[in-house]
Amino acid sequence: MAPSLVDQPTTNGQHVQQTADGYVIPDTLVGVRRPIKVIVIGFGFSGINLSYILGKETKNSNITLQFYEKNAELGGTWFENTYPGCSCDIPAVNYQFTWHPSPDWKSYYAKSEETLAYLQSVVAHHELDTCVKYNHRLTGAWWDHQKGQWKVRIEPNGDSSAAFYDYSEILISATGVLNNPKWPELKGLESFKNKVHTAAWDHSIELTGKTVGVIGNGSSSIQVVPAIYDRVDRIVNFMRSPTWVTAGYASNLAGGADGGNVAYTEEERRRFVEDPEGYLAYRKAVEKEMNSNFGMLIKDTPAQIAAYEYATSEMRRKLSKRPDLAEKLIPKTFAVGCRRPNPGHGYLEAISSEKCDVTFSGIAEVTPEGIVTEDGVKHELDVLVCGTGFDVSFRPSFPVVGRDGLDMRDAFKDVPDSYLSTMTPGFPNYFMMLGPFAPYGHGSIIPAVEVIARNISMTLEKFQTQNVKSVEPKREAVAEFREHRDLYMKKTVWNAPCNSWFKLGPKGETVLMWPGSRLHFIDIMLHPRWEDYDWEYLMGNRFSYWGNGFTMADADVEGTDKAWYIAGV
């Protein structure tokens, strides 16, 4: 039975109708965006992109943006990581925004300071940081369902006494994945004074003529060792497991020896400026090369077999002086790509030299003088470098409390869950940039950052124009996404027994990766499945946004056309 209607007098003598349960048709136009506030945590690549997409590009969005960045400057991981040799292993021409391509890259693989300078230039050019507060750390977030708002606690300049609260309809985490350095849990580590983590480098530490211990053989350690090699007297590299050190992404287009880095000539950079269409074609060629390699990540494919044979041959060639080291370092139980492959320009040559010692023996303890390994050897060190990565559990370090008091620290305690990496059930109006199960492991992450922002932008348009109070993914959709990706992972090399930040769980059984290629991810992000979400409406009626029966075109709003459909629907 349809709800009954009653007449309700208004102050101007007119009458409006409302149902017995209080529903009143709002005096609004179809297509009008209601004003909302969006708070974004972080101002690195993801935050900067959101500032452009939601702020500059979207006209008349009625969105008030507020960014809170914990650091003194923009850049995120590219501001924080300044260790010797820090660079990006993705070709620079494709590790940039598609909406602001720079022709000024100095080399094929850019150093960290050049990537940071690029971000600074983008923000300055587009004036993207007018709504950013630096040195402001978010320390807590709580969902108020009655108001349909997030309440966040902000601590400026590390001063808890100056903390304040802010409120918004939408909260977006743009903190990135690699932002919380993880120190190794080693007995006696605190006793060694001259230590540093690669993600928080202390430039006052003197390396010249010193004996330097490097813990780990992941990306940062592999870059640090050759970068400090000429300065130090000796290097001791402590490793737990084998790893692949092989060609970089699209290295065949780099032009350097063995796929190594190469500087662009003045002529090439001039051509990039003068021939934008040619520069676009070059960038697309590099991107196509990276996209063509996804088949390498599927078990037993010709591409995977070829990658295995090439990497094995190259590592044996570069470690020819140390066949014993090659035997230990080249993986036998997992394929290329199980851990993120590292180009490691100069790394294998460095660790196989007489200047470097490599040990696979576990670390028993750290002493004030150095490290004692489980084989009883005492390694005296002047400096200890911990290239031990980051906490990638996706658990926030502060309370994020959603519906019914659910804290994300508890929800993500064992393994995080998500809907397509962008949202998680129980946390309405909360979005994640590069959340759990995004495509981290193959090619540039920047296109993913852009399409996630596009996906969020489409969601916010629906949110604003259709009187939505809250949105979150349905639990059954999240469960089916989990079922699909878990089954898909079984055929990938990521499912092999390797230690990787791609994996979580007691035995690393959960692979935190998108179940498909980057092209697959881009297609899915740009075609939202609205049926997978629970939508709650401000007025309790999903059609309340129909309003007074008129559209923006009816009201002659600037930019509209009352006969737009005559040109074709």
N, C-alpha and C positions, 0 to 999 in steps of 0.2 A: 504494500500500500504506500502511495506517495505521501510524503510528510504534509501535514496540514499547514495552511498559511493563515497568518493573522495580520491585520493592519496595525501599523505602529505610527502614531503621529510624530512629526518632526517639528523642530523649533520654527521652521519657516512656513508652517502650515501645510506642507506637502505630506504625503503618506508614503511610507516604504513598506514593503512586505518582508516578513521574516517567518521562518518555520517555528513550530512549537518548541523545537530544541534550540532556538536562538540564532539560526543561520540567517545572515543578511547578505544580500548581493552587494559587493563593494562597488563603488563608483570609480572604476578603473578601466583602462583600455587594454585590449589584447596586445601583447608585444612590449609593454613597458617593463623595464627592469626595476624592481624595487631596490632601494639602497641597502647595501650590506657592507660589513667590514670584514676584511680578510687579514689575519695575522700570519706571517710567514717566519719560521725559525731558520735563520741562516741566510748568508748572502755570498755564496760561492757561485759556481756555474748554474746550479738549479735555481737559486734565488734570483740571480740576475736575469735569467730567462723568464721567470715568472713576472718580474717587474716590467719587462718589455711586453710580454703576451697579454697580461691582465691590465697593465697600466697604460703603456704607450700605444699599443696596436689596437686594442679594443676600444672603439669610440663610444662615448655616452654609456659607459658600462655601469655607472652608478656604484662602482666598487671603490671603497676606501682601503688602500693598502697600507700595512704597517709591517716593516721588517725589523727583527731584532737579531743582531749579529754579536756573538760573544767576543770576537776579536776586535782589535783596534782598527783593522782595515778589512776591505773586501777580499774575496778570493778563496776562502775556505781552505781546502787541502793545499792549494797552490800558494797560499800565504804562509801556511804552517810548515810545509816541508821545504827546507832549505839545505839539506845535507849535501855534502860534496857529490857531484855527479847526478843530482836529481834531475830527471828529465821525463818526458812523456814517451811511451813506447808506441804511440799511435802517430801516424804522419800528421804534422801540424796543420796542413791545409784542410784536414777533416776533423781536427780536434778544435773546432770553432763553431760559432753559431752560423746557421745557414742564412740568417737575416743580417749578418754583419761579417762577411768574409774579408779577411785581411790579406792583401797581396805582399805584405812586408815580412813574412817569415824568413829568418836568417838561414835555417837549415831544415832538412826533411823531418827530423825528430827534434822538437824544440826543448830547450832547457827550461827548468821550472820558472826562472826569472822572466823569460820571454813570454811564457803562458800567462803569468801574473800581469805583466805589462799589457798584454792583449786585453785582458779583462778590465783593467783600469781604463784603457782607451775606449772600450765599448761603453762603459758606464758613463764616462765623461761626455762622450759624443751624444748619447741619447738622454743624458740627465736622468739616469735611472736610480740614483740613490737619494733622491729628495725625501723619500719616506723611510729612510734607514736610520736606525739608532745603533751606533757602534759601541763596543764595550758594554753591551747590554745582554745579559745571559738569562734565558728563560729557565726558571727553577721549578716550575710546576704548572700543571694545567688540569682544570676540572670542568666537566660538562654539566651544565644546568639545563635539564630537559624542559622544565617549565618555561624558561625564557628562550630556549632554543639557542643558547649561547655557550661559548667557551670562556672561562675565566682563567687568565694566565698570570702567574707571578713573575715579575721581571726584577732582576738585581743589577743595577747599573754600577760599573766600575768596581765590581767585587765588594760593594758596600751593602751588606745585608740590612743595615739600618735605613738605607735609602730605598729599599724595595717598594714596588708599587704593583697594582693590579691593572690589567687591561682586559677588554672584553671584545669578542667578535663572534659573528655567526659561523665563520669558517676558520679552521686552523690547519695550516699546511706545514709539515716537517720537510725542510729542505736542507737538512744537516749533512746529507751525504752518507756514504758507507764507511769511508776510511777517515774517521775524525776523532777516534778515541784511542790513543796509543796504548799498547799492551806490553807492559814490562814482563820479562820472564820470571816465573816463580822459581827462584833459585836460592838455596840456602846460603846465607852470608852476603847476598847481593848488596845490602845496605853498607857493608864494611868497605867496599871498594869505592873510593871517592871520585876518581876521574872517569866517570861513566856518562854515557849520553845515549838517548834514544834517537833513531834516525828521524822520527816525526817531531822531535822537539830539540833540534840541533843547537848546541852551545858553541858559538863561533869563537869563544874565548879559549877553548881547549886547544892546546898546541899539539900538533901531530908531527911536525918536522923532526926527523931523527928518532922517532919513538917506536916502541914495539906495541902494536895495536891489535887487540883481539876483536874479532867481528863475529857476533852470534847470529846464525841464520844464513840461509841461501835463497831467500825470497827476493822480490824485486828490488827493495832498497839496498840490501846487502850486496847484491850482484852489481848494483851501480856504484856503491861506495868503494868497493875494493879496488877497481881499476882507477878510480878518481883520486885516491890517496896514495896509490902505489909508488909513485916517484918521490913523494915527500917523506915517507916513513922509512924506518930502518928495517922493520920486519912486520909481517902480518900473520896472525894465527886465525884461521877461519874455522869456527865450530859449527858442525852440521849435525842434524838428526836423521835426515832422509835424503835420498837421491832426488834429482830434479832435472827437468829438460831445459837446456840452454841452447836455443836454436834461433832461426831467422825471425826477425821482427815482422810486424804486420805490414803487408804490401812492400816487403823489403826489396823485391825485384824491381820496383820503380824508384828505389832510393838513389841508385847510381854509385854507391860506395862499394869498396872491396868487401866481399863476403856479405853483402847486404847491409853494410855498416852505414852510419850516418854520413851525410854529405851536405856541404854548405851550398845554398843557392847563389849563383853568380849575380852580379849587378844587372847583367843583361836579362837573365831569367826573371828577376823581380820587376824590372822595367816592363817586360812583356806581360806579366801578370796584371800590371796597372793599365797598360794601354790596350790590352785585348781581354776584356772581362769575359767574353764568350769563350775564348780559348782557355782562360783560367778555370772557368766552370767545367769545361770538358776535361781538363786535367784532374780537377777534384773528383769528378764523376768516375774517371778511370781508376783513381786510387780507391774510391769507395767500392766500385764493382769488384776490384781485386779482393778486398777484405770480405765482401759478401759472398764471393765465390768459394771461400774457404770453410763455410759452415759444415759442409759434408765431411770435413776432416774430424769433426767431433762426434761422428756416428761410428760405432764400433764396426771394424772389419770392412769398411768401405775402401775402395781403391785410393781415395784421397787420404784416409787415415794410414793405410799401409805405406803409401809413398812418404807421408810426413814422418812416420816412424823410421823408415830406412834412411831418409835424408838426415834427420836429426842425429841418429846414431852414428852415421858415417862422419858427419861434421864434428861431433863431439870427440870421437876417437882421433880424428885428424888434429884437432886443436890441442888435445891432451896426449899427443904422441910421445912427449917426453916423460909422461907419467901414466903408463898403461895401467898401473895399479889403482890410480885415482879414477881413471875412466871406468874401470870395473865397478867401483863403488858408487860413482856419481850418476852413471847412466841408468835410468830406471828399467827394471825388468818386469815389474808387476803392474804397471799402469802406462797407458798410451800418452802420446803427445796431446796436451790440452786438458788432462785431468787436473793438473795445477795450471795456473795461468802461465803460458810459455814466456820465457824471458829472453830477449835478444842478447843481453849481457855482452855488449861490445868490449872486448879486452879482458873479460872476467876469466875465461878459461885459460888464457895465456898467462894471466897474473898468478892464479892459484897453482899452476903447474911449474912455476919458476922456483929457483932456489931461495928466493926471498920470502916465500910464503909456505907456511905449514897448514895442512888440512887435517882435522881430526873428526871422525864420526863417533868417537867414544862419547858417551853421555857426560854431562857436567855434574860432578858430585857435589862441589861447593865452590863458592867464590870467597876468596880471602882478601885481606888488604893488599896483598902482593900480586894477585892474579886469579887464575882458575885452576882447580884440581879436577881432572877428568876421572871417569870411573875406572880407567885402566891404570890409575895411580900416578900419572904424569902431572907434574906441576908446571904450569905455564905462567911464567912471570910476565906481567904486562904493565905498560905505562898508562894506556888508555883502553877502555872497554866500550865498544860500540854495539848497542842492542838493536839489531834489525829484525825485531820480533813481531812486527805488524801491529794489528789493531784488534780491538774488541768488536767483532762483527756479528754479535748475537742479535742486534737490532733492539735490544732492551734499552729503553731510555734510562739515563742516569738520574732522572728526577721523576716524581709522580705524574703520570698522565692517566687521569681517572675518568672513565667513560660512563656509560649507562649502568645503573644499578650498582655503582661503586666499584666497578671492575677496573683494576689498575693494570696498565699495559705491562708493567714490570712483572706482574704475575702471569698475565695472559701469554707473554713471550718467554716465560721462565725456561722452558725446555727447548721448544722450537717455535719460532714466530709463524704466524699464519697470515695470509692476506688474500684479497681478491685482486688478481691480476697485478699485484705489487703496489697498487695505489691506495687501497683502503683495507680495513679490517673490521669484522663484525663486533658490535658492542661499543664502537667509538664513532657516533654520528658526526657528520660534517668534518671529519678528520681525514686529511689526505696525506699521502707520502710520496715524495719524489725519490725514485730509486729505492723503494721499499723491498721487502723480502720477495724474491723470485722475479726480479727484473733481469734483463739480458746483460749481465756484467762481463761475461767471459769471452766475447768474440767481437773485436772491432771497437770503433769509437762509441763511447757511451753518450756523446752529445746529441745525436739524433734521437735517442731514447728519451733524454731529458726534454727535448723539444716536443715530442709527441705526447708524453705524459702531461705536459703543461697544456697542450691542445685538448686532451681528454678532460682535464680538470676545467678548462675554460668552457667546454661544451656543457659540462655538468652544472657549472655555475649559471650559465645562461638559462637552463631549464629551471634551476633552483630559484632564480630571480623572477622569471617571467610567469611561473606557474604557481606562485604562492607556496613554495615548499618550505616547511619548517625544519625538517631533518631528513637526511639521506644516509643510508649505510647499506652495505652488501648483505644479501640474504645468506643465512648460514648454509642453506642447502647449495647455493651457488659456490660458496667458498669450499665446501666439502667436495663438490664435483670437480672444481679446479684442482684441488689437492689430489684427487683420485687420478685425474688425467695426467698431471705432471709427474706424479710418482711412477706411473707406469711408463711414461715416455722416457724418463731418466734411465731406465734399465737398459736402453739400447745405446746410450751415450757413453763416451769415455769418462764423463764426470762420475759415473757409477763405480769406477774402478777403485781399488784400495790405495788412495793417496791422501796425504795431509794437505788440506787446502782450505782457504778462508771461504770457499764456495760451499762448505759443508758444515752442518751442525748435527747435534745429537750425540749420545754417549759413544757411538762408534762411527760418527760421521755419515750416518745413513740418510740424512736429509740433505739433498742437493738444493742449494738456494739459487736455482737458475731457471730462467724462462724455458718452457718446453718447446723450443723452436728457434728459428733464425731471427736475426734482427729485423729482416723484412717482414717476417711473420708477426713479430711484436708490433711493428709500426702499423700494419694493417689492422690488427685487433684494436689498438688504441684509438685509431681514427674512426672506428665504427662501434660506438658504445652499445651495449646490450642493456637498455633501461629496465628490461624485465628482471634483471638479476639484482635489482635494488629494492629495498623497502623505503617507500616515500611516505612521509607524514606531512600533512598540509596544515597551514596556519589556521584556516577557518573550518577545518574538519570536513571540507568538501573539495574533492580533486578538481572540480570545474569552477571553483570560485574565481580563477583567473580570467574566466570569460567576461567577468565584470559587467559593465553597463550595456554590453551588446555592441560596442563600437571598437574599432581598431585604431591604431595610430594614424593610418592612412585616412580613416574617416575624419579624424580630428585635424587633418592637414599638418601633422607634425613634419618639421623640416626634414627633407630627404626621403619622404614617402610619396607614393603615387597611387591615386585612387583608381587608376585603370591599369595597373601594372600587368595584369594577367592577359590583357589583349595582345601583348607582344608574344604570348605563349606561356602556358602553365608549365 
